[in-house]
Amino acid sequence: MITVFLDSNILISALIGSARSAPVVLVDWLADSRVATLITGRCCIQEVEKNIARKLPQAQPLWQQFVIASGIRIVPCPRKSIAGINVKDTAIVAAAVSAAATHFVTGDKRLLAEMRAAKSKLPQALTPREMLETLLAQE
């Protein structure tokens, strides 16, 4: 069983993206899947809610339905540093590590590069498309 941590940018993309975009397809598939557990951090949820309230308040009911329907598990975001990860993203990566995520999905190119270059043991950092390819290869 794999555990997939979704960064806030993937959650937003899955909520407002086109039906055929990689984040939408990935989240839909994972939400209906029995091969993976979906998780995210409380700090990611808060970031999404802050952005929705500011930029797209009419989407708040849809967001709440999305969180419930996806079955995503929300974990705490511990405040600890992780070597090689910028301060802005350490709580998010720490949440994934604490939750024993096997994969970390983000569209943030800088964070992807930092996680891939980090010396410490972190979840495998992937784009949504790479995660879909990984899941397809396992079937």
C-alpha positions in Angstrom: 0.0 0.0 0.0 1.3 3.4 -0.9 0.7 6.6 0.9 0.4 9.7 -1.2 0.9 13.2 0.3 -0.7 16.0 -1.7 0.7 19.5 -1.6 -1.7 22.4 -1.5 -1.1 23.4 -5.1 -2.2 19.9 -6.2 -5.4 20.2 -4.1 -6.2 23.6 -5.7 -5.5 22.3 -9.2 -7.7 19.2 -8.5 -10.5 21.5 -7.4 -10.4 24.0 -10.2 -8.5 22.2 -13.0 -10.0 20.9 -16.2 -11.3 17.3 -16.1 -8.4 15.9 -18.1 -5.6 17.7 -16.2 -3.1 15.4 -14.4 -4.0 16.7 -10.9 -7.7 16.2 -11.4 -7.2 12.7 -12.9 -4.7 11.7 -10.1 -6.9 12.9 -7.2 -10.0 11.3 -8.7 -8.2 8.0 -9.2 -6.6 8.0 -5.8 -9.9 8.9 -4.1 -11.5 5.8 -5.7 -8.4 3.6 -5.3 -7.8 0.8 -3.0 -4.0 0.8 -3.7 -3.2 4.1 -2.1 -4.0 6.3 0.9 -4.4 10.0 0.3 -3.0 12.4 2.9 -2.3 16.1 3.2 -1.2 18.4 6.0 -3.4 20.7 8.1 -1.2 23.5 6.9 -2.0 22.6 3.3 -5.7 22.6 4.0 -5.4 26.0 5.7 -3.4 27.4 2.7 -6.1 26.2 0.2 -8.9 27.6 2.4 -7.1 31.0 2.7 -6.7 31.1 -1.1 -10.2 30.1 -1.9 -11.6 32.6 0.6 -9.6 35.4 -1.0 -9.8 34.5 -4.7 -12.8 32.2 -5.2 -15.2 32.4 -2.2 -18.1 30.9 -4.2 -16.0 27.6 -4.3 -16.0 27.1 -0.6 -19.0 24.7 -0.5 -17.4 22.7 -3.4 -14.1 22.6 -1.5 -15.8 21.1 1.6 -17.6 18.5 -0.5 -14.2 17.7 -2.2 -12.5 17.1 1.1 -15.2 14.8 2.3 -15.6 12.9 -0.9 -11.9 12.4 -1.5 -11.5 10.7 1.9 -8.2 12.5 2.3 -6.6 12.1 5.7 -5.4 15.4 7.3 -2.3 15.2 9.4 -0.6 17.8 11.6 2.3 19.9 10.2 5.1 19.7 12.7 7.4 22.7 13.0 10.9 21.2 12.5 13.6 21.8 10.0 14.6 19.4 7.3 18.1 19.7 5.8 18.0 21.0 2.3 14.3 22.1 2.4 13.5 25.8 2.5 12.0 27.2 5.6 8.7 28.0 3.9 8.1 24.3 3.1 9.6 22.4 6.0 6.3 22.0 7.9 4.7 20.5 4.8 7.6 18.0 4.2 7.7 17.2 7.9 4.0 16.4 7.8 4.6 13.9 5.0 7.6 12.4 6.8 5.7 12.1 10.1 2.7 10.5 8.3 5.1 7.9 6.7 4.1 9.0 3.2 5.8 7.0 0.4 5.2 9.7 -2.2 4.9 13.5 -2.2 3.1 15.1 -5.1 3.6 18.7 -5.9 3.7 21.1 -8.8 6.3 23.3 -7.1 9.5 22.8 -9.2 11.7 24.3 -6.5 10.4 22.0 -3.8 10.6 19.0 -6.1 14.3 19.8 -6.8 15.0 20.3 -3.1 13.4 17.1 -2.0 15.1 15.1 -4.8 18.5 16.5 -3.8 18.0 16.2 0.0 20.3 13.8 1.8 17.8 12.8 4.4 15.2 10.1 3.8 12.1 11.7 2.3 9.1 10.5 0.4 9.6 10.2 -3.3 8.9 13.7 -4.8 6.8 13.6 -8.0 4.7 15.7 -10.3 1.1 14.7 -10.7 1.9 13.1 -14.1 4.9 11.2 -12.7 2.6 9.9 -9.9 0.1 8.7 -12.5 2.9 6.9 -14.4 4.1 5.3 -11.2 0.5 4.1 -10.4 0.0 2.8 -13.9 3.3 0.8 -13.7 2.1 -0.9 -10.6 -1.0 -2.3 -12.2 
